Amino acid sequence: MAANKCFYCTKSGHHAKDCHKKLVDQNQNTGRAAVTDTGVTKPPEITFNITADNMANFLKDSINTINPDLKLSIIEKILPMGFLMGPN
């Protein structure tokens, strides 16, 4: 305290209640947009845990809310060409 160092980052010139690193760390932990050390705001990182079961359940639950063109687009992107046609 006598050296006027922050108890959070240990740098001198400010106190923990005014610590920029503490603010950045807290924002990253809460999922809010964080101010980086350069002062630039960046969005929180989002990770997805998509399994085949999660995707199947989502499609089952929302199939009636998706317009027909989007349904076809999803099917074309997921299934290989000719999958629905069966063997020749």
C-alpha positions in Angstrom: 0.0 0.0 0.0 2.9 2.4 0.8 4.3 1.7 -2.7 0.9 2.7 -4.2 0.6 -0.6 -6.0 -2.6 -2.3 -7.0 -3.5 -5.3 -5.0 -5.0 -7.0 -8.1 -2.4 -6.6 -10.8 0.5 -5.4 -8.6 1.3 -2.4 -10.9 1.8 0.9 -9.4 -0.2 4.1 -10.0 -3.7 2.9 -9.2 -5.7 0.8 -6.7 -7.6 -2.4 -7.2 -11.0 -0.6 -7.4 -9.7 1.3 -10.5 -7.7 -1.6 -12.0 -8.2 -2.0 -15.8 -7.0 -5.6 -15.8 -9.6 -6.4 -13.1 -12.4 -4.9 -15.2 -11.3 -6.9 -18.2 -11.0 -10.2 -16.2 -14.4 -9.6 -14.6 -16.1 -8.9 -18.0 -14.6 -12.1 -19.5 -15.9 -14.2 -16.6 -19.4 -12.8 -16.9 -19.7 -13.3 -20.6 -20.2 -9.6 -21.3 -18.1 -7.7 -23.9 -14.7 -6.9 -22.5 -12.4 -3.9 -22.9 -9.0 -5.2 -23.9 -5.7 -3.8 -22.7 -5.6 -1.6 -25.8 -9.0 -0.2 -24.9 -10.8 -1.9 -27.8 -14.1 -3.6 -26.9 -14.3 -7.2 -28.1 -17.4 -9.5 -27.9 -17.3 -12.4 -25.5 -16.2 -15.7 -26.9 -19.0 -18.1 -27.6 -18.5 -21.8 -27.7 -21.0 -24.4 -28.9 -21.3 -28.0 -27.9 -23.4 -29.4 -30.7 -23.9 -33.1 -30.7 -25.9 -35.1 -33.1 -28.6 -35.5 -30.4 -28.7 -31.8 -29.8 -29.1 -31.0 -33.5 -31.8 -33.7 -34.0 -33.7 -32.4 -31.0 -33.5 -28.8 -32.2 -34.7 -29.7 -35.7 -37.6 -31.8 -34.3 -38.6 -29.0 -32.0 -38.4 -26.2 -34.5 -39.2 -27.9 -37.9 -42.6 -26.3 -38.1 -41.3 -22.8 -37.6 -38.7 -23.0 -40.4 -39.8 -21.9 -43.9 -39.8 -24.5 -46.7 -36.8 -22.9 -48.5 -34.7 -22.9 -45.4 -35.6 -26.5 -44.7 -34.5 -27.6 -48.1 -31.3 -25.6 -47.8 -30.5 -27.3 -44.4 -31.2 -30.7 -45.9 -28.9 -30.0 -48.9 -26.1 -28.9 -46.6 -26.3 -31.8 -44.2 -27.1 -34.8 -46.4 -24.8 -35.9 -49.3 -26.1 -35.6 -52.9 -28.4 -38.6 -53.6 -28.9 -39.6 -50.0 -32.6 -39.5 -50.1 -32.8 -41.2 -53.5 -31.5 -44.5 -52.2 -29.3 -47.0 -54.1 -29.9 -47.3 -57.8 
